[in-house]
């Protein structure tokens, strides 16, 4: 299987330092304290109904899928893979849009 190019670039130490400085300077999003982190609770515990609806939707989506074997031209497959994670879903979107 061909490896695809990562969807990110490696940052220089200077770029990383600049980003970290901007994060620290953002008054709307202060860094959490150790005490705040210690009081954190899992999403499913805080929002059980929403978590359950997400689980149900995901299960329904997975149940509606069917695994098939399909021969595609190499260049077509390479172009989709080059778009990064989620390329299979993008093929599905293209096929859905092209349905008769």
Secondary structure, 3 states (H helix, E strand, C coil): CCCCCCCCCCCCHHHHHHHHHHHHHCCCCCCCCHHHHHCCCCHHHHCHHHHHHHHHHHHHHHHCCCCCCCCCCHHHHHHHHCCCCCHHHHHHHHHHHCCC
